[in-house]
């Protein structure tokens, strides 16, 4: 397994945001919320956090990667190389990434210094982000 670089992971995250931002704006528009105006924490939860958690958990559990990771040739696996299951995906994408985000993103920066390039959410869920093997 070849461990993915934090930079490649960052680019994959930016690709995923290109999907999630329009989705969030659409949900806000359908609910009659001004996307350019101030939002409450409940609106942030409903229109940004929950859709993001659902997207990343489902894609990670079903395919081992979000579309952004797929586009960059990355995959999330357990540290023993086995595929990620639903509970592991939930712990990584919801619990772990929330904890990685809260202290000013420090949990994400951790991957730049960790020997196996694991961010806090990877450590919490016992996962690695690796380069996906090419078929054939």
URGI-V182639 format. One record per residue. RES is the residue in three letters. SS is DSSP state (H for helix, E for strand, L for the rest). PSI is psi in radians with two decimals (999 if undefined). Layout:
((RES SS PSI) (RES SS PSI))
This chain:
((UNK L 2.28) (UNK L 2.09) (UNK E 2.38) (UNK L 2.55) (UNK L 2.62) (UNK H -0.55) (UNK H -0.75) (UNK H -0.67) (UNK H -0.69) (UNK H -0.78) (UNK H -0.71) (UNK H -0.70) (UNK H -0.68) (UNK H -0.66) (UNK H -0.77) (UNK H -0.61) (UNK H -0.45) (UNK H -0.38) (UNK H -0.78) (UNK H -0.60) (UNK H -0.89) (UNK H -0.63) (UNK H -0.78) (UNK H -0.77) (UNK H -0.68) (UNK H -0.80) (UNK H -0.71) (UNK H -0.76) (UNK H -0.75) (UNK H -0.53) (UNK L -0.04) (UNK L 0.40) (UNK L 2.28) (UNK L 1.96) (UNK L -0.31) (UNK L -0.14) (UNK L 3.08) (UNK L 2.61) (UNK L 2.73) (UNK L 2.95) (UNK H -0.55) (UNK H -0.75) (UNK H -0.71) (UNK H -0.76) (UNK H -0.83) (UNK H -0.65) (UNK H -0.22) (UNK H -1.02) (UNK H -0.95) (UNK H -0.80) (UNK H -0.70) (UNK H -0.78) (UNK H -0.76) (UNK H -0.84) (UNK H -0.95) (UNK H -0.66) (UNK H -0.82) (UNK H -0.85) (UNK H -0.69) (UNK H -0.73) (UNK H -0.72) (UNK H -0.69) (UNK H -0.12) (UNK L 0.09) (UNK L 2.56) (UNK L 2.90) (UNK H -0.63) (UNK H -0.78) (UNK H -0.73) (UNK H -0.77) (UNK H -0.52) (UNK L 0.11) (UNK L 0.62) (UNK E 2.78) (UNK E 2.53) (UNK E 2.23) (UNK E 2.83) (UNK E 2.80) (UNK L -0.35) (UNK L 0.08) (UNK L -0.15) (UNK L 2.74) (UNK E 2.75) (UNK L 2.36) (UNK L 3.14) (UNK H -0.73) (UNK H -0.75) (UNK H -0.75) (UNK H -0.75) (UNK H -0.80) (UNK H -0.67) (UNK H -0.91) (UNK H -0.55) (UNK H -1.10) (UNK H -0.95) (UNK H -0.82) (UNK H -0.51) (UNK H -0.79) (UNK H -0.59) (UNK H -0.55) (UNK H -0.71) (UNK H -0.83) (UNK L 1.13) (UNK L 0.58) (UNK L 0.21) (UNK H -0.59) (UNK H -0.53) (UNK H -0.73) (UNK H -0.45) (UNK H -0.61) (UNK H -0.47) (UNK H -0.37) (UNK L -0.26) (UNK L 2.43) (UNK L -0.54) (UNK L 0.32) (UNK L 0.57) (UNK L 2.26) (UNK L 3.02) (UNK H -0.71) (UNK H -0.52) (UNK H -0.73) (UNK H -0.72) (UNK H -0.73) (UNK H -0.03) (UNK L 0.88) (UNK E 2.88) (UNK E 2.63) (UNK E 2.13) (UNK E 2.86) (UNK E 2.27) (UNK L 2.42) (UNK L 2.50) (UNK L 2.43) (UNK L 2.56) (UNK L 999))
